């Protein structure tokens, strides 16, 4: 029984190794294209948070930034779909993430209950969950570099 279980476990692990990186890339692609395309058309639930985050920028109005960020996300998604452009996607993603975390600093009254950083609001949770996106991008990016030592 142990040997059968071990063999099955190894087969499952082999399948997971084979599909994990393509699954990450495709998942990134779908999520960024889907959520990104909602923004320019005013259909994103994150619209108010995004507008409030960029209102202080010295150039462009919040509506313009909504369109720019939305299409930026679509480009991130498209570049994740192709292995050859994944490094570009990761670079664009990390640049986008800088802005994504801004509301935690600039809008603490919106992202935390009673301004207590231990009590995120639903908006704060929406932002903080991006730590998993960053971690997944690090895993994906790490697959492009093999040690030559």
Steps between C-alpha positions, in 0.01 A plus 500: 500500500778745587676434170178554301431823687858620442478425126167681473640793699800520266277495189285778642809705590636451147172625351504796737858588394404478134187716530576743783696759302265506199205516743656799679562683171150432369339595832692828505395562141131436561484700824689805370316511166160450665542747786694746284242524224227586752673825603491699173131419464412611854397148604759431770404474866845647574425821309425723799808379687719555195360848437555598864856367483607699192313825569819663636709431188614826339421391145184345361160463655389189690286390205802505271705301752219245522529444125882491502518257792232279349679466167833459684345199676374361169854526361633321810246224442580461131875486564447228762330279243822449304810343653729726297342816644462382859804699622340815356174409674674459834674836463171674414328320788754618757467859376121470525522354851675815626181691426275221620633526855481881514151516655630321810711813561299777335151382597530326837147610592373298202733200527502445878222496758545790744845556341622183676746319270402166657139543384487533120171592337383304196695750287809443713461124467460542124837676491684281750410181310732629228787367710404160355516643149848638570612168649364309200681735263823438691454124463425538131793733442733265683434229242674704231840486662685174539815485709816457294713408799 
